[in-house]
Structures are given as structure tokens and as C-alpha cells.
Amino acid sequence: MSSKTIAAVAGALLGSALLAGPAFAQNAECGDIQKTLQSRKDLVAKANAASNSKKKMTPAEACALFGKLQANGNEGVKWIAANKEWCSIPDSFAEGFKADHLKVAGIRTKICGVAAQAAKMEAQARAQAQNGGGGGGGGGGMLGGPGLTGSLKMPQGAL
């Protein structure tokens, strides 16, 4: 769901909530979703800005951002389910929000998997760099060479 659609539906949602019934104090609760929708809009804008920027997010940063977006969706889905009838939330909005939330969850799973794999590879590279030169008397980095920062040719004879 685009941020314009969210804003339009949220505006319509708030408008219908204010017209929905005689008890104004209870209707004021229908506007509580606005904070969640604004937060979601800000998170989506941040993700869009990062994808259009020259400086891309790291997988870990993207995982954290989509984690926040998923938590926001959990909050929104729970609120909509609890207040759908009272606040006269249209079925199309509720279904669209839930579908968008499921899509975010799938993307988050993939991104966080990539982030975990990248972290694992970085840890392995660091471990190899630390363990590579300490075995049998040579000095310097990995196998006596420059380590991960330079090029290293493997010896051709038996080790």
C-alpha cells in the first residue's frame, strides 16, 4: 500500500470515526491509529530514501528498519482487529493493511537472512585473519603475508 493511499485512507478513517456515534470520548480513540499510520509512513519513506540513495543500507541496517516496520504492522493489525467495528473501518482498508504487513514480514525474513549470512562471513574472515599467522614461526598477517587487505599466492610445494 503506498504512503499516499495510507494517508488518504487514514484521513477517511478519521473522518468517519468522528461522525460515527454519539459518545465523543469513545470516538476519540478511533484516531489512535493515526500515530501508527504516521510512523509507518515515516519508516516506508526511510526505506524508499535508502533505496534511491547512493549510499545503500547495510543488510543489518535494512533488517533493523524492516523489524521496526513489522512491529508497526503488528501493532496496526492488532488495533484494527480490536476497533474495526466500533470505528467503522472499511474491510478494504483492514485487508490491505494486513496484506501489506504480510508482505513486509516476508521481505524482513529475507533481508535478515542475508544480514545473518553477512555477519557470519565477516566473523569467519576475522577469525581466519587472527588465526592465520600464529601457527609456526612466520610473522606478519595471514601466512606471513599482508592478510585480508592484500593479495596472497598459495605456495606451490607441499606444506
Disulfide bonds with the S-S distance in Angstrom:
Cys30-Cys87 1.95
Cys63-Cys112 1.88
